[in-house]
Amino acid sequence: MPLTYLKTAPGQPPQTAADIADTVQVMLARLRAGGAQTALEYARQLDGWTDEIVVPTATVEAAIVRVPQELKDHIRWAHDNISRFAAAQRATAQDMQIELRPGLIAGQRQIPVQAAGCYVPGGRYTHIASALMSIATAREAGVPDITACSPPSGEKGIPDAMLYAMHLAGATRILCIGGVQGIAAMAFGMFGAPAADILVGPGNAYVAEAKRQLFGPIGIDMFAGPTDSLVLADHTADPEVVAVDLVSQAEHGANSPVWLASTDRMLADTVLARVPELIEALPDPNRAAAIQAWTDLAEIVLCDTPEQMAQYADAKAPEHLQVMAEDLDWWRERLTAYGSLFLGENTTVSFGDKASGPNHVLPTSGSARYTGGLSVHKFLKTVTWQTVSDEAVSDLARATAALSRAERMEGHALAADIRLDKLAGPAKLTANSEG
C-alpha cells in the first residue's frame, strides 16, 4: 500500500550553494597565500575579534575557575561516557598478521594521524558537547597533536564552559577563530599549529564548503549538511513524547527537517496538532527556527505495517533515527541506513547529542546510506604490510608473472621473474650458459 501523507514538506528556496562555493574558494586562496596575517584580517572583519588567536593557558585556567562546579561535574560525566565509548571503539581496531601460505606473511597496522583539527561551532549556541565529541575521540584514537578552534562569542571570546570542555577533552592548543579562516588556520598550520592531517567537526555552510574544497590532500570526517531526525512510532508510543522530541530537533535551525512515520492514525494526528503548540512555547531564536523547519521541511506519514515504516526509514537514511515501538530487537536488526539509532521511549536523540557516549557528529542529507559518523576510525589509518620468505617466492612469483603477462604488464612480470632466477641461484645460471 502507498504511504499516506498527513503532512508534506513543501521545501525551501534553493540555497545559494554556488555563491558560497565561490566565496570560500576566494577566501581559501587568500588564506593560503597570506597565512596568519590574512586569517587575522578575516577574524577582525567577520567576527570583530582583535585579541590573541591562540588562547593563552592563563585564560583557560581563569575560565575553568569561573565555570560552576555543578556544570563542570555534568561536563565531566558526559566526557567520561564519550571517552569510554571511543576507547571501546579503539579496542576493536587492532593490528593483526596472518600467514597466508607457508612463508607468505601479511598484516595490518592501525596508525593514528599525527595532527587533527577539530572545529567546534559557536554563534547562536554554545556547543559544549561538540568539543567533547571531536577532541576526546581524537585523543582516544591516539592522535598526538590536536588543534581545536571555535569562533569568539562577543568580546570575551570563547565561552568559559566551552574552554573547559576543550581543555578537559585534551586539546593541544585552542584557537579563538571561526569560519573559513578557522578551518584554514588548522589546514595550513597557522598560529603555531602543525598542518592538520584531518579536519573534523560540524559548522555552518561556509565551514562545510571549506572542508569540501580542502578534501583530498587533507582528510575530513564527512560532507555535512543540516541536521535531520526521523521518529518511527506505533500505537505504544506516547504522542506527547514524540512531539517533544520532534520539536527538540527542529530547533537546530530553519533548514533542519524532522519526520514522523507511524502505523497509528490517532497518534499521528495528535502529534500533528501538538507540535506547533510546543514550538510556540520555545524562546527565540529557537522558536523562529523551529517554525520554519516544521512548516517547510517536516513530514508525517501513515504506514500500514512496521516493514513499511522500516522501508521509509531506509529510504530517508536519516542522521538520527528514533524508534518508539514494540519489539525493539526487531527494529535494531531490520534497520540499515542511519547515522545513529535511538531505541525506546527512554532514548531521546537529545541524550546522544549531549552526553550518552556515541558520537553526535553524524552523516546528514541521506549520506547514512553509505557511511557512519565520526569515530576513532576516522583518525586511524589502516595500513598493510607483507613479507615473503624463500619458501614462498616460487609459487608467488609464477602466479604474479602469469597474471602480469595476461594483463600485458611485462615490467611486472620481469619483477617476478628475477626473483625466480635469484632463487634458482647457480643452477639456473649454469643451465642458461649451457643453453
C-alpha positions in Angstrom: 0.0 0.0 0.0 1.2 3.6 -0.7 2.2 5.9 2.1 -0.5 8.3 3.4 1.0 11.8 4.0 -0.7 13.7 6.8 1.8 16.5 6.4 4.0 17.1 3.4 7.2 19.2 3.1 6.8 22.0 0.6 10.6 22.6 0.8 12.6 25.8 0.8 14.0 28.0 -2.0 17.2 26.7 -3.4 20.3 27.5 -1.4 22.9 29.8 -2.9 25.5 26.9 -3.0 27.3 28.3 -6.0 27.8 31.7 -4.3 29.0 30.0 -1.1 31.5 27.9 -3.1 32.8 30.9 -4.9 33.3 32.9 -1.7 35.0 30.1 0.0 37.3 29.4 -2.9 38.5 33.1 -2.9 38.9 33.1 0.8 41.0 29.9 0.9 43.2 31.2 -1.9 43.9 34.4 0.0 44.4 32.5 3.3 46.8 30.0 1.6 48.8 32.9 0.2 48.6 35.3 3.1 48.8 32.9 6.0 48.2 34.1 9.6 48.0 37.8 8.7 45.1 37.2 6.4 43.4 35.0 8.9 43.7 37.8 11.4 42.2 40.2 9.0 39.2 37.9 8.4 38.8 37.5 12.2 38.6 41.2 12.6 36.4 41.7 9.7 33.9 38.9 10.2 34.0 38.3 13.9 35.1 41.6 15.3 37.9 39.8 17.1 41.1 41.7 17.7 42.6 39.8 20.7 45.0 36.9 20.6 44.1 33.9 18.4 45.9 31.3 20.4 44.0 31.2 23.8 46.7 31.6 26.5 47.0 29.0 29.2 46.2 31.6 31.8 43.0 32.5 30.1 41.9 28.8 30.0 42.8 28.4 33.7 40.8 31.5 34.6 37.8 30.3 32.6 37.9 26.9 34.3 37.7 28.7 37.7 34.6 30.6 36.6 32.6 27.5 35.4 30.2 26.5 38.2 31.2 23.2 39.8 27.8 21.6 39.1 28.2 22.3 35.4 31.8 21.0 35.5 30.6 17.8 37.0 28.0 17.3 34.2 30.6 18.1 31.5 33.0 15.6 33.1 30.2 13.0 33.3 29.5 13.4 29.6 33.2 13.4 28.8 33.6 10.1 30.6 30.9 8.5 28.6 32.2 9.8 25.3 35.8 8.8 26.0 34.9 5.4 27.3 32.8 4.7 24.1 35.6 5.9 21.9 38.2 3.8 23.8 36.0 0.7 23.3 35.8 1.5 19.6 39.6 1.9 19.5 39.9 -1.6 21.0 38.1 -3.0 18.0 40.7 -1.6 15.6 43.6 -3.9 16.0 46.9 -4.7 14.4 47.0 -8.3 13.0 49.0 -10.6 10.9 48.3 -13.9 9.0 50.4 -16.5 7.3 48.5 -16.8 4.0 50.8 -19.5 2.7 54.0 -21.0 4.2 56.4 -18.1 4.3 54.0 -15.5 2.9 53.0 -13.3 5.9 50.8 -10.2 5.6 49.4 -7.9 8.3 47.9 -4.6 9.1 48.7 -1.7 11.5 46.4 0.9 12.9 48.3 4.2 12.8 46.8 7.4 14.2 47.1 10.6 12.1 49.7 12.9 13.5 47.7 16.1 13.7 44.0 16.7 13.8 42.0 19.9 13.5 38.7 20.0 15.4 36.2 22.7 14.6 33.7 23.5 17.4 30.8 25.7 16.2 29.8 28.7 18.1 27.5 31.6 17.5 23.8 31.2 18.4 24.5 28.1 20.6 27.5 27.2 22.8 28.2 23.7 21.5 30.0 22.3 24.6 29.1 18.7 23.6 30.7 19.2 20.1 34.0 20.0 21.7 33.9 16.7 23.7 32.8 14.7 20.7 35.6 15.6 18.3 38.5 16.3 20.6 38.1 13.4 23.1 37.6 11.0 20.2 40.8 12.1 18.5 42.6 11.8 21.8 41.3 8.2 22.4 42.4 7.3 18.8 45.9 8.3 19.8 46.4 11.5 17.8 49.4 13.2 19.4 48.6 16.8 18.3 45.0 18.2 18.4 44.2 21.8 17.5 40.7 23.0 18.4 39.2 26.2 17.1 35.9 28.0 17.8 34.6 31.5 16.9 34.5 34.2 19.5 31.2 34.8 21.2 31.4 38.5 21.7 34.3 40.5 23.1 35.0 37.8 25.7 36.0 35.2 23.1 35.2 31.5 23.6 32.7 30.9 26.4 34.1 29.6 29.7 32.3 26.3 29.6 33.5 25.6 26.1 37.1 26.3 27.1 36.7 24.0 30.0 35.4 21.2 27.7 38.1 21.7 25.1 40.8 21.6 27.9 39.2 18.5 29.5 38.9 16.7 26.2 42.6 17.1 25.6 43.2 19.9 23.0 46.9 20.6 22.5 46.0 24.2 21.7 42.8 26.3 21.4 42.4 28.9 18.7 39.8 31.7 19.0 38.9 31.9 15.4 35.9 30.6 13.4 34.5 30.2 9.9 36.6 29.6 6.8 39.6 31.3 8.4 39.4 28.9 11.3 39.4 25.9 9.0 42.3 27.4 7.0 44.3 28.1 10.2 44.2 24.4 11.1 44.5 23.1 7.5 47.5 25.2 6.6 49.2 25.2 10.0 48.9 28.7 11.4 49.5 30.2 14.8 52.0 27.5 15.9 49.8 24.6 14.9 51.1 21.9 12.5 49.1 21.5 9.3 46.2 19.1 10.1 46.1 15.7 8.5 42.3 15.6 9.1 39.6 18.2 9.8 36.5 17.2 11.8 33.5 18.8 13.4 30.2 20.4 12.3 29.8 24.0 11.2 27.8 26.3 9.0 27.5 26.2 5.2 30.8 28.1 4.8 32.7 25.8 7.1 31.3 22.7 5.4 32.2 24.1 2.0 35.8 24.9 3.1 36.2 21.3 4.3 34.8 20.1 1.0 37.2 22.2 -1.1 40.2 21.1 1.0 39.4 17.4 1.0 41.9 15.3 -0.8 45.3 16.3 0.5 43.6 16.7 3.8 41.1 14.3 5.3 37.7 15.3 6.6 35.1 13.5 8.7 32.2 13.9 6.1 30.4 16.4 3.9 27.9 17.7 6.5 24.6 19.3 5.7 21.7 20.5 8.0 20.9 18.1 10.9 17.8 15.8 10.4 15.8 13.4 12.5 13.2 10.7 12.0 10.9 9.1 14.6 9.2 5.8 14.0 6.3 5.3 16.4 3.5 2.7 16.7 0.4 2.5 19.0 2.5 2.0 22.1 4.2 5.4 21.8 3.3 8.5 23.8 2.3 11.2 21.4 3.5 13.9 23.8 7.0 12.4 24.0 7.1 12.0 20.2 6.0 15.7 19.7 8.6 17.0 22.1 11.4 15.0 20.5 10.5 16.3 17.1 10.5 19.9 18.4 13.8 19.4 20.1 15.5 18.6 16.8 13.6 21.2 14.8 15.1 23.9 16.9 18.6 23.2 15.5 17.8 25.5 12.6 15.4 26.7 9.9 16.8 24.1 7.5 16.7 21.1 9.8 14.0 18.6 8.7 12.1 16.3 11.1 9.9 13.4 10.1 7.5 11.1 11.7 6.3 7.7 10.4 3.6 5.8 12.3 1.2 2.9 12.0 -1.2 4.7 14.3 -3.5 7.4 12.9 -4.6 8.7 16.3 -1.0 9.2 17.4 0.0 10.9 14.1 -3.0 13.3 14.3 -2.2 14.1 17.9 1.4 14.9 17.1 0.4 17.0 14.1 -1.7 19.2 16.3 0.6 19.3 19.3 4.0 20.2 17.6 3.0 23.8 16.7 1.8 24.4 20.2 5.1 23.2 21.7 7.1 25.3 19.2 5.3 28.4 20.3 6.5 27.9 23.8 10.2 28.0 22.8 12.2 31.1 23.3 13.5 33.0 20.3 15.5 32.5 18.2 14.8 28.8 18.7 11.1 29.3 18.0 11.6 31.1 14.7 14.0 28.4 13.5 11.6 25.6 14.6 8.6 27.2 13.0 10.3 27.4 9.6 11.8 23.9 9.8 8.4 22.5 10.7 6.4 24.4 8.1 8.8 23.9 5.2 10.5 20.6 5.8 8.6 18.3 8.2 6.7 15.2 7.1 4.2 13.0 8.8 3.4 9.7 7.0 1.0 7.0 7.9 2.2 3.4 7.2 0.3 0.1 7.1 3.0 -2.1 8.7 6.3 -1.9 10.6 8.0 -3.1 7.5 6.7 -0.2 5.5 8.0 2.1 8.3 11.4 0.5 8.0 11.4 0.9 4.2 10.6 4.6 4.6 13.4 4.9 7.2 15.9 3.2 4.9 15.0 5.5 2.0 15.4 8.6 4.2 18.7 7.4 5.7 18.3 9.9 8.5 21.1 11.3 10.6 19.1 10.4 13.8 16.6 7.6 13.8 14.4 7.2 16.9 12.2 4.1 17.4 9.3 4.1 19.9 7.6 0.9 19.0 7.2 -2.8 20.1 9.9 -5.3 19.5 13.0 -3.1 19.6 15.2 -6.1 18.9 13.5 -6.5 15.5 14.0 -2.8 14.7 17.7 -2.9 15.6 18.3 -5.9 13.3 16.0 -4.6 10.5 17.0 -1.0 10.0 20.1 -0.5 7.8 20.5 3.2 7.0 21.0 5.8 9.8 23.7 7.8 11.5 22.8 6.8 15.0 19.8 4.7 16.3 17.9 5.5 19.4 15.8 2.6 20.7 12.8 3.0 23.1 11.0 5.9 24.7 13.7 6.5 27.2 16.3 7.0 24.5 15.9 10.5 23.1 18.2 12.0 20.4 19.0 14.8 22.8 20.8 12.3 25.0 23.0 11.3 22.1 23.5 15.0 21.2 24.9 15.8 24.6 26.1 13.1 26.9 25.2 9.4 26.4 28.5 8.4 24.7 28.2 7.5 21.0 29.4 10.4 18.8 26.9 13.0 17.6 28.9 14.1 14.5 26.8 12.1 12.0 26.1 11.8 8.3 23.3 14.0 7.0 21.3 14.5 3.8 20.9 10.8 3.2 24.6 10.0 3.3 23.9 7.4 6.0 23.2 5.1 3.1 27.0 4.6 2.7 28.8 6.0 5.8 28.7 6.2 9.5 29.5 9.1 11.8 32.7 10.4 13.5 34.6 7.7 15.4 38.1 6.8 16.4 38.4 5.0 13.0 38.3 8.4 11.2 41.6 9.3 12.9 43.2 6.0 12.2 45.0 4.8 9.0 44.6 1.0 8.5 47.8 0.2 6.6 49.1 -3.1 5.4 52.5 -4.8 5.3 53.8 -8.1 3.8 57.0 -10.2 3.8 57.9 -13.2 1.6 60.4 -15.9 2.6 62.4 -18.1 0.1 59.9 -20.8 0.7 57.0 -18.7 -0.6 58.7 -17.0 -3.5 58.4 -19.7 -6.2 54.6 -20.1 -6.3 54.0 -16.4 -5.7 56.4 -15.3 -8.5 54.9 -17.7 -11.0 51.4 -16.6 -10.3 52.4 -12.9 -10.4 54.2 -13.4 -13.7 51.3 -15.2 -15.3 48.8 -12.6 -14.2 51.0 -9.7 -15.3 51.5 -11.1 -18.8 47.8 -11.8 -19.1 47.4 -8.1 -18.3 50.1 -7.1 -20.8 52.3 -5.6 -18.0 55.7 -7.1 -18.9 57.6 -5.0 -16.3 55.6 -6.5 -13.5 56.3 -10.0 -14.9 60.0 -9.3 -15.1 60.0 -8.2 -11.4 58.6 -11.6 -10.6 60.9 -13.5 -13.0 64.1 -12.0 -11.5 63.2 -13.4 -8.1 62.6 -16.8 -9.5 66.1 -16.6 -11.2 67.7 -15.5 -7.9 66.0 -18.3 -6.1 67.4 -20.9 -8.6 70.9 -19.5 -8.0 74.0 -21.1 -9.7 72.0 -24.0 -11.1 69.8 -21.6 -13.1 72.8 -19.6 -14.4 74.6 -22.8 -15.4 71.5 -24.0 -17.3 71.3 -20.7 -19.1 75.1 -20.7 -20.1 74.9 -24.3 -21.4 71.8 -23.5 -23.5 
